[in-house]
């Protein structure tokens, strides 16, 4: 058992390693691409959520301003009638 041909074993491992290496690199690259797209998708969803919240807030502000304008107009009309 001590007379194992380690050179032959190393050669086999090395030759199989060279054949497997491009496949492993492709798999690793594919995983990183998927992670990148998932991150960008999450960021886009977060941006979309913030934009919808901002739009809702702005619409609420517009309604408040319109209501104040109506009140101001009625007050101005009453003051004109008093004069």
C-alpha positions, 0 to 999 in steps of 0.5 A: 500500500505504500507504493501508491503512484501519487504522480498519476493520482495528482495528474488525474486530479489536475486534468479533471480540475482543468476540465471542471474549472470553466464549469465552476467559473460559469456557475459562480458567475451565474450566481453573482449575476442573479444576485445582482439582478435581485438586488437591483429589483429590490432597490427598484421596488423600494424606490417605487414604494417611496414614490407612491408614498410621496405622491399620496402625501403631495395629493393630500397637501394639494387638497389641503391647499385647495380647501384653504383657498376656498375658505380664503375666497369666501372670507374675501367675498364676505369682506367685500360685501361688508365694505 
